[in-house]
């Protein structure tokens, strides 16, 4: 297996970092490699907030369900789906005005733009993860950044056509030799489908998640005194939880604000 494939195969989330400083050269390389990610039309519909202020890191840690490792992580990057930059470019650069002269109505920034921007941002984030691995850095995505949209928006100064896509914390691992068991994944046959979607049902799903369920059972981490299934675990732990309700509410607010474009009144969608 070549070096790149080995990096991908060995990657796992890292939530505790050493005090080893990250050099300016390493950080610059990480940024350059992140920007080499594929992007729709080379428009780079994303921006990245590099959080360096300790007070802001602490605030983010609190907003993300009190995950203290965010406050101490050497690198905290928030990837934004950002169409605001092009909306401003079109407007301030005169493109909208030229279009009006040609009888073209100024189009609204829609959900297609949002989807492309989310793709751009998340692809760039994964480039950062793999590039970080190559540089000896570990990383962890923080899904809770999607919660509490109003507070995150105020903290980061976001506008309606800028949406949080992902948050990544990075740093050197405490030990050069990473320990711990790597998480199991579903087999390729359970994920890849040829030519069209094939809806999986109970028997296929039980087979797909068999290895993960066995790991959880060995850790005594399944509900009902370890007699429940992996589906039971995620249903009761995640999908019926208060944090998931907040994440759904917050995500809906983000989408509504994007659709409304910051205008008062009802969206035109």
C-alpha positions in Angstrom: 0.0 0.0 0.0 1.4 3.4 -1.0 1.9 6.2 1.6 -1.2 8.2 0.7 -3.5 5.1 1.0 -1.8 4.2 4.3 -2.5 7.7 5.7 -6.2 7.3 4.7 -6.4 3.8 6.1 -4.8 4.7 9.4 -6.7 8.0 10.0 -8.9 8.3 13.0 -10.3 11.2 15.0 -8.0 12.7 17.6 -9.5 14.6 20.5 -6.4 15.2 22.7 -3.4 17.1 21.5 0.1 17.7 22.7 1.6 21.1 23.5 4.0 20.9 20.6 3.7 24.2 18.6 2.8 24.1 15.0 5.3 26.0 12.9 4.4 28.8 10.5 5.8 26.7 7.7 3.6 23.7 8.6 0.6 25.8 8.9 1.2 27.5 5.6 1.7 24.1 3.9 -1.6 22.9 5.4 -3.4 26.0 4.1 -1.9 25.6 0.6 -2.9 21.9 0.4 -6.4 22.7 1.7 -6.9 25.1 -1.1 -6.0 22.5 -3.7 -9.3 20.8 -3.1 -11.7 20.4 -6.0 -14.1 23.4 -6.3 -17.2 24.0 -8.5 -16.0 26.1 -11.5 -12.9 27.2 -9.5 -15.1 29.8 -7.8 -14.2 28.5 -4.3 -17.6 28.9 -2.8 -16.1 28.6 0.7 -14.3 30.6 3.3 -12.4 29.3 6.4 -12.4 31.1 9.8 -9.2 30.3 11.6 -10.0 30.8 15.3 -6.9 31.9 17.2 -8.4 34.0 20.0 -8.6 31.9 23.2 -11.8 33.5 24.3 -13.5 32.7 21.1 -12.2 29.1 21.3 -13.6 28.8 24.8 -17.0 30.2 23.6 -17.1 27.7 20.7 -16.3 24.9 23.2 -19.2 26.0 25.3 -21.6 26.3 22.3 -20.5 22.8 21.1 -21.9 21.0 24.1 -19.0 21.9 26.4 -16.3 20.0 24.4 -13.3 21.3 26.2 -10.7 20.1 23.7 -11.9 22.8 21.3 -10.6 25.5 23.7 -7.1 24.0 23.8 -6.8 22.7 20.2 -3.8 24.4 18.4 -5.9 24.7 15.2 -9.6 25.5 15.1 -11.0 26.0 11.5 -14.6 26.6 10.7 -15.4 25.9 7.0 -18.2 28.1 5.6 -20.4 27.6 2.5 -19.9 31.1 1.2 -21.8 32.5 -1.7 -21.9 36.0 -0.2 -18.5 36.7 -1.8 -19.8 36.1 -5.3 -23.1 37.9 -4.6 -21.0 40.9 -3.6 -18.7 40.5 -6.6 -21.6 40.4 -9.0 -23.2 43.4 -7.3 -20.3 45.6 -6.5 -18.4 44.7 -9.7 -21.3 45.6 -12.0 -22.3 42.2 -13.3 -25.9 42.6 -12.0 -26.2 46.0 -13.6 -24.9 44.7 -16.9 -27.4 41.9 -16.7 -30.3 44.3 -16.1 -29.2 46.3 -19.2 -29.5 43.1 -21.2 -33.0 42.3 -19.8 -31.8 39.7 -17.3 -33.5 39.8 -13.9 -31.1 39.5 -11.0 -31.5 35.9 -9.8 -31.9 35.0 -6.2 -29.2 33.1 -4.4 -30.9 29.7 -4.2 -30.6 26.3 -2.6 -28.6 25.0 -5.6 -26.0 27.6 -4.8 -26.1 26.5 -1.2 -25.6 22.9 -2.1 -22.6 23.6 -4.3 -21.1 25.8 -1.6 -21.5 23.1 1.0 -19.8 20.6 -1.3 -16.9 23.0 -1.9 -16.5 23.6 1.9 -16.6 20.0 2.9 -14.3 18.8 0.2 -11.8 21.4 1.3 -12.2 20.3 4.9 -11.4 16.7 4.0 -8.3 17.9 2.0 -7.2 19.6 5.3 -7.7 16.3 7.2 -5.6 14.2 4.8 -2.9 16.9 4.4 -2.8 17.2 8.2 -2.2 13.5 8.5 0.7 13.8 6.1 2.2 16.5 8.2 1.8 14.5 11.4 -1.3 16.3 12.6 -4.4 14.6 14.0 -7.9 16.0 13.6 -11.5 15.8 14.6 -14.7 17.1 13.0 -17.1 18.8 15.5 -20.6 18.2 14.3 -22.1 20.2 17.2 -21.1 23.5 15.4 -24.5 23.1 13.6 -26.3 23.7 16.9 -27.2 27.1 18.4 -27.1 28.8 15.0 -28.1 32.2 16.3 -25.2 32.3 18.9 -22.7 30.9 16.4 -23.8 33.4 13.8 -23.3 36.3 16.2 -19.9 35.0 17.4 -18.6 34.6 13.9 -20.4 37.6 12.2 -22.1 35.4 9.6 -24.4 36.9 6.9 -27.4 35.0 5.4 -25.6 33.6 2.4 -22.7 32.2 4.6 -23.5 28.9 6.3 -21.4 26.8 8.6 -20.5 23.6 6.7 -18.0 21.9 9.1 -15.7 22.6 12.0 -12.3 21.0 12.3 -9.8 20.9 15.2 -6.2 19.8 14.7 -2.9 19.4 16.4 -0.1 17.0 17.1 -1.1 13.8 19.0 0.1 13.4 22.5 1.9 10.2 21.5 3.7 9.7 18.2 2.4 6.1 18.4 -1.3 6.3 18.3 -3.0 3.7 20.4 -6.6 2.5 20.5 -8.8 0.4 18.3 -9.8 1.7 14.9 -13.5 2.0 14.3 -15.1 -0.6 12.1 -16.8 0.5 8.8 -19.5 -1.1 6.8 -18.2 -3.4 4.0 -18.1 -1.8 0.5 -20.9 -4.1 -0.7 -23.2 -2.5 1.8 -22.5 1.0 0.6 -21.7 0.9 -3.1 -24.7 0.3 -5.4 -24.5 -0.2 -9.1 -26.4 2.0 -11.5 -29.4 2.8 -9.2 -30.4 3.1 -5.5 -31.3 -0.2 -3.8 -33.2 0.5 -0.6 -31.7 -1.6 2.2 -34.1 -3.4 4.7 -33.6 -5.2 8.0 -31.5 -8.2 6.9 -29.2 -6.2 4.8 -28.8 -3.5 7.5 -28.1 -6.0 10.2 -25.4 -7.5 8.0 -24.0 -4.1 7.1 -23.6 -3.0 10.7 -22.7 -6.4 12.2 -19.1 -5.6 12.9 -19.9 -2.2 14.6 -22.6 -3.8 16.7 -20.3 -6.5 17.8 -17.7 -3.9 18.9 -20.4 -2.1 20.9 -21.5 -5.3 22.5 -18.0 -6.2 23.6 -17.8 -2.7 25.2 -21.2 -3.3 26.9 -22.4 -0.1 25.1 -25.8 -1.3 23.8 -29.1 -0.4 25.5 -31.3 -2.7 27.6 -28.4 -4.2 29.6 -26.5 -4.8 26.3 -29.3 -6.9 24.7 -30.4 -4.1 22.3 -29.2 -3.5 18.8 -27.0 -0.8 17.2 -30.3 0.7 15.8 -31.7 0.9 19.3 -28.5 2.6 20.5 -28.5 5.4 17.9 -32.3 5.8 18.0 -32.4 6.4 21.8 -29.0 8.1 22.1 -29.2 10.4 19.1 -32.4 10.7 17.1 -34.7 11.1 20.1 -32.2 13.4 22.0 -32.6 17.0 22.9 -29.3 17.9 21.1 -30.6 16.3 17.8 -33.8 18.3 18.2 -31.7 21.5 18.6 -29.5 20.5 15.6 -32.5 20.1 13.4 -34.0 23.4 14.5 -30.8 25.2 14.0 -30.1 23.7 10.6 -33.7 24.6 9.5 -33.0 28.2 10.7 -29.9 28.3 8.6 -31.7 27.2 5.5 -34.6 29.5 6.1 -32.2 32.5 6.4 -30.4 31.5 3.3 -33.7 31.2 1.3 -34.9 34.5 2.7 -31.6 36.2 2.0 -31.8 38.3 5.1 -35.0 40.1 3.9 -37.9 40.7 6.1 -41.1 38.9 5.3 -41.9 35.6 3.6 -39.4 33.8 1.4 -40.1 33.7 -2.3 -39.4 29.9 -2.4 
